[in-house]
């Protein structure tokens, strides 16, 4: 790994064993980009890649030079107004109304390690030798504004992280109306672009389409990263697939409004832009003030989509997630929501918990309905104190009784929201996001608290802090069940209304940071009507996320498959629920529901009181199986084999860290008349190693080239939605007799 600066040619070369990134100072002092991709050798100069030529209708930088223009030059952090007519990375409005800027190279520094981003989630390092960071300072002399572009190169990963920071040193006030985290210009457009889209109940479905001239984008203006679009995109060469070919992934470590955009020029040049969405955004900077953009994680893969995903998984598992729960096994939980909704009391809770104990559940979670006057979704949000009519022993009483059963105890909260039928609203009606002269939109009968305000932040912090400090709680499910509307704050002046969305999410992060610091033993799980805020920003604080409110096993195949493009299995809350499924009314077997849910942080949503003795015995066996192989599911290397978006047969696998255990999940969706025999080819095995499967011996190359014939495994229960999970064990010669 190295970051090298050539003083003569003014070039930066960032490289490790996997990739190279070459930047240069352009003839006008701006920063340009010459190459990003697979590792190339060190050269004395790569400036031959700077394309200069004369074209009609081009604005040139220098009066005596009709070859150099910003329109046809790959810029590193693109600006607008001096010759480049594409959408820029940033825009500054000066006090005279000008939107022009001219940031020229001033200096740089290279440091070992990776600096933290104050107040924002970010990837981190534990030792300085894991990474090097390049910071390039540029300055606009007219407005006296400094721009710092930061790049961290990881030593043993094909990963570069990027961010930008603006500091105002001049006396005039400036306004940022656009401040993306990055732009990246690529020399051609021969790519397919991939993003994860959907809606509530069908989050993070994979969408792939060829690039075309003009702009293609995904975004959120909902105040959260959203169920509709995830803050992730990838570009892959058309021939690339899951297992081979060139792929570049871009992941934004942020949980609010975002824009991810690909713009192809008429000259086939491609610009990727990503960061906070500029719509409705404006940030005022006075003398001495700074604005920091969120972080982008860029992953390069020449091993296809799985290669990209595995790098994201390893990085986010070990260098985004923090605290004791990063390396700790995630408990198997039972959540009472689908069994009871709001209709419960202490006796019902304890009866369900006692039944959960008999099958081996490790964590009992009491969901919505335990607080205030919360007997339905019209009331109670904002009042984070126990409803003693339902729970006369209080939270501590319930928690103590759960702990006596040798289970952990967890609670559901939704601290960012309020019902108008609540003590909090009656005392502070001005604490909503709202305009005093305009109507207010509700969703699920609830409204968004103006968490950008300090007094609102302090009230919510003190309520939740009291709840956690006075009660023996091991787990918190933090929900957010609506998008933000009427994003106006009566607390701020007109000059700061464009800051509300970002200030809100900064205080969400601040609240999380305060609570996880003071209560490090608590496992936080993020939720936003299911997977509406499944993003890297949340994983920095809450190491797992409720993947979707849709718990149907067949729907979950697509949801979990798409989610795995970026996010590790350990981060996905995956539960077995009742049938007919609450969301789609489908009937699937208890086996198939578990076989899907194993590939994540495993749990149940069932009413065990109503379960038959046979069902309880099967659940007990499922829990034992997951406990035996939890280390494989939660720490192993995951590979997608067959896609539910393209096939009637779906398959994936996970290999343990020591490469001794391989677990394969296979899911047959619909019966086919006179169907063909199917083989699943595994990936990532040791070619000459010996593997044991169902008492039979196979070589690794056999399993990867010939595959597993699976029809006979599914034949005995051949019907719609049948599935099977295989466990293979690698055997070394010293293990002796392989027979079982």
N, C-alpha and C positions, 0 to 999 in steps of 0.2 A: 504494500500500500504506500502511495506517495502522493503528495500535492506539490507540484514543481512550478515555479514561475521563471520564465525566460525574460530576463531584464532587457535584452536587446530587441526581441520581437514583441514584447509585452503579451506573452501567451501564458495561460495557466493550463496545466495538464493534471487532471485528477484521474488516478488509475489504481486498480488492484488487479487480481488475477482474472476478474470476470468482466470488467468494463473500463471504458475510457470516456472522459468528458473533457473536451478541449474548449477553452474560452480565450478570448483575446480582447485587447483594447482596440477599438476601431479607429480609423483615421481621424474621426471627429471627437474622440475621447469617450464615446459611449462604449458600452460593453456588448460584445458580440459573441456568437457561439459558432464554433467550427465543426464540432463532431460530438455526437453522443451515441454510444452503442457498445458492441463487443470490444474487448481489450485490443488495442493496437500498440505497436512498438513505440518507444520513445524516439522522436525525431528532433532535429535541430529546430524545425519550424513546420507548422501546419498551415501557414498563412496562404498557401496556394489554394486552400479550400474557400477563401474569401472570394466570392463571386462578384466581379465588377464588369459591367457592360452597359452600353447605351441602349435605352429603350424609349419608344415614343411615350409621351404624356407622363414622363417621370420627372419628379422634383429632385434635383441634385444638391448635395450638401455644400459643395465648393463651387464658386463661380467659374474657376478655371479648370474644372474637372467634370466631364460628362460621363463618368463611369461609376461613381460611388453615390448610391442613394440608399436611404433606409428602407424604401419600399421593397427592394430586392435583396436586402441583406438580412441574414439570420441574426436577430437581436436576442440578447439574453433576458432582458426585462423591458419589454417593448414599450416605447413611448409614441405619442401621437402629436401631430401638429407641425412636424418639421420634415415631412416627406413620406412617412409611413402612414398609409391610409387604412390599414387594418385596425381592428379593435386592440387597444393597448392593455398593458398590465396595470397601469395606474393613471390617475388624472388628478392634478392639483389646481385648485381655483385660487388665484392670488387676490389680494385686496382690491386690485383694479379691475377684477373680472376676467383677467387673462387665464386661459387654460393651458398655456404653453409652459414647457419646462425643458431644461437642457442639462441632464445629469452627466457629468464627466468624471472619469476616473481620477481619484485622488490618492488612494493608498490601499494597502491590503495587509492582512496578517494571517498567519497560519498557526494554529494551536493544536496541541494534542487533546484528544477527548472531544466532548460535545457540550457546549454551554446550555444551560436550562433556559426555557422561555417562561419568564415570570407571568403567572396568572393564566397560562395557556397549557393545555395538555401537549405532550411531546414525547417522542422516542428518546431514550436516555442510554447512557453507557455506565458501566460500573468501574471500568478501568480505562485510563487514558489511552492505552495502546489498542483499544478496540476501534478507535476512529480518529480521524483528523478533521479539523474544521477550517475552512477558508472563509474569511470575511473580507469582502471587497467594499470599500467606501467610495461613493460617488457624491458629487456636490453640484447643486444648482446655485450659481453665484448670485443670480438676480434675487431669488427669494431667500437665499441663505439657508436652504434646506439640505440636509444630509440624508442619503439613502445608503443603507447597509444591506447588501445581499449576502446571505449566509448559506454555505454548502457544507454538509457533513458527509464524508466518505467513510464507510465502514470497512474495516480491514479484511474481513473474511466473508463478506456478503456482497451481492450485486445490488447494493442499496446506496442511494444518495438521498439525503433529506435537504429541503430548501425552505427558506423563509425570507421575508423582507422587513426592514424596519426603517421608518421615517422619523427623523428628529428635526425640529424647527429651531434653528439658531438665530434667525433674523427677528427683528422687532415686529414685523407685520404678522397678522394672523393669516394662516392659510387654511383651506378646507380640502380634505381628501374626499373626492367623490367616487373614487375607484381605487382600490388597493388590493389587488390579487396577490396570492402567495407566489405565483410563478407564471411565466410563459416559457414554452420550449418550441423553438422553430426547427422543423425537420426538413431535409432537402427534397423529399418526394412524398407522394400521397398514396403509395401502394400498400394500403392497410385496410383491414376491417376494424371497426371500432366496436367495443363491447361496453355495455353498461348494465346495471342492475335496476330494473324498474318494477312497477306493480301497483299495488294499492293495499288497503287493509285486508288482511287474510290471504294475500298472495304476494307477499313482499319478496324483493330481490330475485325476481325471475331474470334469467339471462337473455339479453337482447344483443344480437350481432348483425351488423350491416356494413356494406362497403362504404368507404369514404367517398364523398362526392364534392364537387366544387361548391363553395359557400360554407355556411355555418351549420353545424350540427351541435346540439347542446342538451344537457340535462341540468336541472336546477331545483332548488327549493326556495320558496318565499313564504314558508309556513311557520317560521320561527324555530323549526327543528330540521334535522336532516331529512326526515319524512319517510313514510312508507312508499311513496311514489318513486323516488329516486334516491339512490345511495351515493354518498360523496366519493365515488370511485369510478374511474374509467380505465380502459386498457386499449392499446393498439396492438394488433397482431398482423403479421404478414398473412396474405390469403391462404397460403399453403400450411400455415401453422395450425396445430390442433392441441388437444389436451397433452400430448406426449412429446411433441417435437416442434421446432420452429421458433422464430423470434417473436417475443412479446415484450411490451413495455407497459407496466402498470403504474397508475397514479392514484394515490389515496390521500385524502384531505383529513387531517387530524382536527376535526371541528364538528360541532353539533348544531349549528345554527343555519341561517340562510346561506346557500352556496351556489356557485356557478361552476360547471365543468363543460368546457367548450372546445370544439375542434373546428378550425377554420382553414379551408383549402383555397389557396389563391388560384387565379387563372393560370399561373405558372407552376402549378402542382406542388407548391411549397405548403407545408402543413404547420399550423400553429396550434399548440395545446395551451389552453389557459385554465387556471383553476384558482379558486379562492372564495372569499366572502362575496356574495352577490351584490353588485353595485346598485341594483334597483332599491330605492329608498334608503341607501346608505350614504352618510356624509359624516366626516369626523373632523372637528376643528382642532387645530394645533396652535397654541400660543408659544411664545418664546420659552425654550427649554423643555417642551413637551414632546413625547414620543408616541408613535403608533406602531404596534407590532402585529404583523400578519400571522395567521395560523401556519402550521407546518404542513408541507407536502412530503410524502414518502414516495420516491420513485424506485421501482424495482425493474431491473433488466433480466430477461430470461432468454436463453437460447435452447431451452428444454420445454418449450410449449407452456400452456396455461397451468398445468400442474407444477411445473418448475417455478413459475411466478408465484402461485398460491403458497407453495411450501416455504418460500422465502418470507412472504407476508406472515404466515403462521408462526414461524420460528421467531421472527422479529417481534411480533405483537405479543406472543406468549411470554417472552423473556425480557423484552426491552421496551414494552409499553405498559403492560399490566405491572402493578407494583404491590408491595406489602406482603403480609404473611400468606395471603391467598394466592399469590402468584405461583408458588411451588407446592401448595398444600392441596391434597385431594379434595375435590368438590363433593359435598354430601348429597346423598340420594334423598330427595324431599317428597313430601306429600303436601299439596296445597288444597285448602278446603273450599275454594271458590265454586268449582263445578258441582260439588256435592251439596253446598248450602246457600250460595250467593249471600244475601243479607240476612237470611233466616237462620239464625243460630243463637245459642246461649252457651253458658259455661258447660252444662251437662253434655250437650251435643258435641261440643269441641273435644271434651275429654274422652267421650265414647269413641269418636273417630281416631283420636290420637292413640288410644289403647289398642284399637284394631291395627293401626299402622305399625305399632311396635311389634305385633305378633308376626308380621311379614318381613321385618328387618329395615323399615324406613329409619333414616338417620336424622332427619330434620322435618319438623312439623311447622307449616306456615299458615298463620291466620290472615286471611286476605281482607278485602274491603268489608266495612261494616262494624268495626270494633270501637269506633270513636264518636264523640259528639252525639248528635241526633241522627246518626247515619243508619236509617232503616230502609233507605232507598237512595237512588242517585240524585234526588232533588235537594238533599240537605247534608250538612255536616262538614263538608270540606273546608279546611281552615281551622277547625277546632280539634287540635291534636291532643285530646285528653280522653281517657277511657269512658265508654258508656257502661256505667256500673249497673244499670238495669239488666243488661245482657251478661255482664261479667262482674258479679259482685265481689269476687276476689281480686279484681284489678288485673292489670297486665302481669305484675309480678306473681300474683297468685297462680294464674294460668301457666306462666313460664316455669315456676317452681315445680308444678305438677308434671309438666312436660319433661323437665330435666330429671325428675324422679324416675321417669320411664326410660332414662338414658338416651334421650333424644335432644337435639338442639331445638331452639324455638325461634321462629321468625315472624315478622309483621309486614304488612303492606302499608305504604304511605303514598300520598300524592301532594307533596308540600308546595308545589308551584301553582296550585289551583284553589278556587274558593267557590262555594255555593252562596247565593244570596240569602238562603235560609241557613244562616250560621251566625254565631256570636261575632266572629271576626269581621264579617261584612257589615253587620249592624253597627259595629263600633267604628269601622273605617271604610265607608262606601267609596271613598276617593282612592283606595289602594288598588283598584282594578286598572289594567291597561284600558283606557277609554278616552274619548273626547267629550268634555262636559256638555257640549251642545249637539251631540250626535247620538244616534241609537247604538246599542250594544248587541253584538251577536253572541248567542250562547251555543254551546255544543255539549251534549250530554248534561244539560242544565247546569253547566259550570262555566266559570270565567277565569281568565288568567290574571294572577296577581302581577303587579308592576314590580318585578324583582330587580329592576334597574335602580330602584330607590333604596337608599340606605336604611330607612326606618322599616320598610317592608322586609328587607333582608334580615335585619336584626330580630324582628318579631318571629320569623319562621325559624331562624337559627336557634333562638332561645327555646321555642316550643319543642323542636326536634331534639335539641341537646338535652332538655329536661327529660324527654321520653326515654332517651338512650342511657342517660346517666342514672336514672331512678329505677330502671327495670333491667332484668337479666335477659337481654336480647342478643341473639347470635347472628341474625340475618335480617336484612331489610330489602324488600322489593319496592323500588322507587319508581312510581308510575307517572305518566303524563298523558292524559286522555283527551287532549284536544290540541288543535293548531291555534296559532295566535292571530287574532284580528284586532282591528282598532288600536294598532300599536302606536298610541300617543300617550305621553306621560305628562300629567299636570304638574309634576315635580320639576321638570326641566324647562328652560327657556326655548324659544323658537330656534335658536342657533344650534341646539343639541338634539332636536327630534330625530335627526337621521342616525343617531347613535344608539337608539333605544334597543333595537334587536340585538346588537352586539353587546351592549352593557348588560342586557338580560342574561345572555348565555355566559358572560364573564362571571356574573354573580352566582349562576348555577354551579359553575366550576369552583368558585370560591366557597360555596356552601358545602359541596362535596369534599373539598380539600380539608376544610375545618373539621368535618365529622369523621373522615377516615383517619385523620391525624390523631384525634382525641379518642377514637374508638377503633383501634387497628384490628381488633379481634373480630369485628363484625364483617360478614360477607355481604356486600352490596350487590344487588342485581338490578340493572336498569331495565325499564319497561316504558313503552309509549304506545298504549293501545296495542301491545304486542311489540312488533319490530319497527316502530316508527322513529326510533332514535338509536338504531343499531349502527354505531359509527365508532371510529378509533378514539374520538374525543371522549366518549362515555367510557370506553374500556380503560382509559387511564385512571379512572376513579372507581368504576364498578366493573370488576373483572369478568362478569358474565351478563348476558342480556337475554331477556325473554324473546325468543326468536320470532314468534308470531302468536297471535291469539288463536289462529287456526291450528288445531291440534290433530286434524285428520291425517292419518299416516300417509295416505297417497298424495295429498296436497303438500305435505311436509317434505316429500322427496324432492320436489322442485325448489321449495323454499330453502331447505338445508343444502341442496346441491349448489344453488346460486350463492348463498351466503358463504359457502366454503371457498368461493373464488378469492376472497380476501381474508376471512375471519376464521380463526382456528376452532376446532371442535369444542375445545374446553370453554370457549366463550359463549356457546349456544345453549340456552336453556331448552331442553327437549323432553317432553313429558308424554306419558301414556294417559289418555283420557277415556271417557265413557263412550259407548255406542248405543244408539245411533249418535254419530258425532254432532256436537252442538252447532257447528258451523255449516256443515254440508249434508248432515243426516246420513252419511255413508256408514255401512256396516263393514268393519274389518275385524280380523281375528285379534285376540289379545297377543298372540305371537308376533304378528306383523306390526302391530302398534309398538311393541317393545323393540323389535328388530330395527325399526327406523330410529326410535328415540335413543337407543344405545349410543349412537354416533353424535354425542354431545354431552352436556352435563345433565344427567339422567334424573327423572322424577315421575311423579304421578299426579293426576287431577281427579282420580276416581273417588266415588263414594264407596269406601270399603265396607261400610255397614251393610250395603245391599249386595255385596259380592257373594257368590256361592263358595262353598268349601273348595271346589275344584279350582275356581278362579283364584282364591286366596293362596292355594298351594302353588299355582303357576306363577303368581306374582312373587311369592317367596323365592322360587327358583330363579326368576328373572333377576331379582335383586342380588342373589348370591352370585349369579353369573357376572353381573356388572361389577360387583365388588372384587371378584377374582381377576377381572381384566380391566379394571378402572384405569390402571396406569397406562395401558395400551391406548384406550379411547381418549384419555385426557392429555397424554404426553407424546403419543406416537406421531408418525409421519403419515399424513392422510393423502390418498390419491383417488381421484375420480376416474372410473373405468368406463361406464356407459351412462349416457345422459338421459334423464326423463323427458327432456325437451325434444329428443330425437328418436327414442326407442320405446318399444313396449316392454323391454327388459332393462332394468336399471341396476347398476353395480358400482360399488366403491370399496376401498380397502384402507386399512390402517396398519402400519408396521411399528412395533415397539421400538423404543430408543436403542435397545441392545440388539435389534434386528432378529430376535429369536422367536417372536410371536407375530403372526399375521392374522388379522381378523377381516373377513370378507363378507359384506352384506350384499345379497342378491334379491331383487324384488321383481316379480312377474305381475304386470298390471292386469291385462285382460286375457281370457282364454282365447286361443286361436284354433280353429278347426284344422286338424291334421298338421299341427305345428311341427316345425323343424327342431332338431336337437341343437341346443345352444352351448357354446363354449365361452368361458370367461377367461381371458388372458390376464394374468396378474402382472404387476410391475414392481421393479425395485428389489427383486430377490437376488441372492447370491447365485450365479449360474450353476456352479458345481456343487453347491450345498445340497444336503438331503433334508426333505421336509416330510413330516408325518401328517396325513389328513385322513380322518375316519379309518385309522388302522392301516392305511396304504402308504407306501413310500413313493415319493416323487423327487426328481431333481429340480432345482430352481429353473434351469433353462427349459425344462419340459413344461413347467407351470406357466412360464412366460411366453413360450412359443406355441405350444399346443393348447394349453389352458385346462380349465376344469369343465368336464361335461356335467351340466347341471340339471338336465331334464329329469334324470332318475331321482335326484334329490327332491324335486318338486312334485313328482308324479303322484305320490300317495295322497296328497291334498290338492290335486290339480283343480284349481278354481280361480276366479278373479281374486287379485290382491294377495296371492300367496307369496311367501318370502322364506329366505333361509339365511342363517349366519353360520359361516364356516370358521373354524379356528385351526390354523396350521402352526405346527411347532417345528422350528429348525433343529435338527439333530446333528451333533458333531460325532466323529468316529469314536471318541472316548466314551460316548454315551452307551456304547455296546449294542445290545439287541434292540432293534427297532420295533419288534412286534408288540401289539397291544391286545 
